[in-house]
Amino acid sequence: MRIVAQYLVFVAIATTGCGQQTPTAADFAARRNRMVEQQLKLRGIKDERVLAAMAKVPREEFIPVDARADAYEDGPLPIGYDQTISQPYVVAFMTEQLRPKRSDRILEIGSGSGYQAAILGELVAEVYTIEIVEPLAKNAEATLQRLGYNNVHIKVGDGYRGWPEEAPFDAIIVTCAPEKVPQPLVDQLKDGGRMVVPVGERFAQQLYLLEKKNGELKESVTLPVRFVPMQREPEKK
C-alpha cells in the first residue's frame, strides 16, 4: 500500500547542507528528543506512552542511508519507489487518536518503511501491516526484524481488503487515501474499536476518526491532510 506523502499547512521542511558529516548515535538520540519536545509536545501530543515510543524508535533506521541526516526534520522523507516516510507529527497524531492499549491487536494499511508499525509495536500486543509494493514490504520486514519487533507481522497485498484471517482488530490505521472508507476494514474492526483514515481526492482530503459502536460508525474530522491515493490490485478476470 502506498505510504503517506502529506503536508500540513504549518509544516516547514528543512534541508541538510552539502558536506555535512554523518550524525553519530548520540546525535540521532539528541535530535529524536528535540523532535519530541518541539514537534510533538508543542503541537499538543499529550499521550505519554506515544511520546515515549516516538522518543525510543530510531527513525533514521527506516530511512535510506543518504537521507538519514534529515531523519528528524519536520516533514516526510523519500524512502524509494516514489514513496515517503510520514512526518513525525502525523505519525504521533494518528497513533494518539487510536488510544492504543497494551493488549490491542492493530491493523495497519500501508507498511511503507515500517516506522509507523514500529511505533505501534512499542504500544500494543500485535501489529498486522499490509504493503502493496513488495520491495518496500521486504525492506520494512528486514528492518523491523533487525530491530527486534517480533510482534509486527507484515504481508504483501491489497490493503483495501484488510486481513480477514486475523480479524477482528481493536483498531485500524490507514496511511493512504481511499475515496471512501473500505467496507472490508469496517467489517474487520471490533465493536468499540477505532479507525483513523484519510478520505477524499488527492487535493481535498480529511483525516477521519471512526468509532464503531453497536455496529454503527461515529465519524469525526480531525485534520486536513494530503496522502497518496490508495492503490488496488488489478481485479482478477
N, C-alpha and C positions, 0 to 999 in steps of 0.2 A: 504494500500500500504506500502510496507516495506520501512523504512526510511533510511536515509543516514548512511553509515559506511565508510567514506572516510578518506584518509590520504594523504595530500600533502607532497611533498618531504622535505619541510622545517619545518614540524611540529615536535615538541618535547613534548611529553606528560609527565606531572609531576604527582606524586602520593602524597597522603596525608599520613602522618605518623600515626602510631598507637597511640591511646590515645589523639588525637587532639580534643580540645573542639569544640562544635558546634558553628559556627560563629553567631554573632548577626545580626540583620537587618542592623545596621551601618557597620559591617564588610562586608556584602554582597554588600552594596552600594559602599563602597570604592573599593572592588575588581572589581565591574562592571565598575566603572570609569577607573580603571587601565587597564582593558581589552580593553576598547575603545581606550585609549591612546597608549598602547603598542602593542596590537594585530591587531588593525584595522587601525588606522591612520598611523602608521609606515609602514604598508604594502600597503598603497595607497588608502584606502577607504576615499573618499572626500565628498560624499553627506551628507550635514549637517542634513537633515531630517532622513536619515538612521542611522547616528551616534547617533542622539538624541533618536531614537527608541531603539537602542541597549543599550543605557545608561539608559533607563527607564524600559524596560521589565525585570522582575526578573527571570532570567534563572533558579535559584535554585528551583523555584516553579514547574518547569516542569521536575524535576529530582527526583528519589526515595530518601527518607529521608536519607538513609545510605550513599548516594553518594553526598549529597549537599555541603559538604565542598570543593569538587573539581569543583563546578559549573562554575568557571571562569578560569579553566585551559585551555591551548591551545590545545584542541583536543576534539574528540567526547567522549560521556559517555554512558554507558548502561542504558536503560530505561525499561528493561524486554522484554520477548518474543523474545529474540535474536536480539533486535533492539537497535539503538543508537539515541541520540540527536546529531545533527551535530556540528562540530567545529564552534565556533563563527565567525571566519574569513570567512568561506564558506557561512554561513547564510548571513552575511553582503555583501559579494561579489555578490552573486546571487541576493539579493534584489536590490542592486545598479544597476545591469545590466538591471533590469526590468524598471528602471526610473519611479517608481510609482508616480502617481498623485492622489490628494485628491479625485477626482471624479471617480477613477477607480473601476472596478469590476474585481477581480483576482481569477483565479482558481489555487489551489494547489493540486498536486498529491502526496500524502504521508503525512498525518497529523502527524503521529508519536506521539511525546509528545505534539504537539500543539504549540511549541515555534516559529517556523517559521510563523505560522498563526498569532500568537500574534504580531510579528514584523510587518507583513503586515497590521494587524488590526489597528496599530498606524498610518499607512500611507495612507490608501485608504478607500473608502466608504464601500465596501463589499468584504468579502473573502469567497470563497466556497472551502472547502477542503475535500478530499476523502481519506479514510483509509481502507485497506482491512482486517486488523487484528482488529476484533470487540472490544476486551478488550482495545486495545490502543485507538481506536476511543472514547470509553466511558470515559476513563480516561482523554483524551485530552479535550473532551467536558466539563467535570466537572471542570477541571482546568480553562479553558477559561471562563466559566460562573462565576466561583468564583471570577475571576479577573476582570470581567465586560466587556469582549469582546463580546458585543451583536451583533456586525457586522460580526462575524465569524460564518459560517454555516457549519456543518460537517455531513457527512454521511458515512456509511459503504458501500463499493462497490469496483468494479474493475476500477481503475483509468485509465486504457488503453482506456476505453470507454468515459471518461470525464463525464460531467454533462450536457447533451444536453438540459434538461428542463430549465436551467438557462443561456445557451449560447445566444449570443456570449460574450466573455470576452476580456477585454482590454489587459490582459497579463496572461500568464500561467507559472507556475514554477513547475518543476518535480524533486522530490528528490529520485529517484530510476532510474536505468539504463535500458531502453529498448535497444534492438539491433538495432532498427531503430525508427525514430520518429513516434509515433502513428498517423495515418491519422485522427482519430476522434478528436484529440487535434488540429491538423492543421485546421480542418473544423470549430472548435468552437472558434478559435482565430479571433478577429476582424481584418479587413484590417487596416494596420497601427500599429497593435499590435506586442508585443514582447514575445518570449518564451525562457526560459532558461531550458536546459535539458541535462543531461549526456547521452552519447550514446556509446555503444560498449559492448564488453565482459568484464567479471569481472576484468581482469588484463590489459585491453587495452581500456581505456575509455577517452573521451574528453568531456569537458563541452562546449556545443554549445549555442550560442546566435542566435536565429532565428528571423528575422524581416519579417513580411508579408506585401507586397506591391503589390497592383493590383492583388491579388490572387496568387502571386509568393513568394517563400521564399528566402530570402538572408541569407546565413549561414556564421558564423564566429566562429572560435575556440578560447576559452578564457583560459582554464586551463586543464592540465592533472589531472584526479581525479580517485577515486575509490569509487563507490557506490554499494550497493547491487542490484542485478538484479530485474527488475520489475516483480512482481508476477501477475498472471492472475487467475481469477476464472475458474473452470472447464467448458468446453463447455457443454451446455445442449444438451442431445440426443433427 
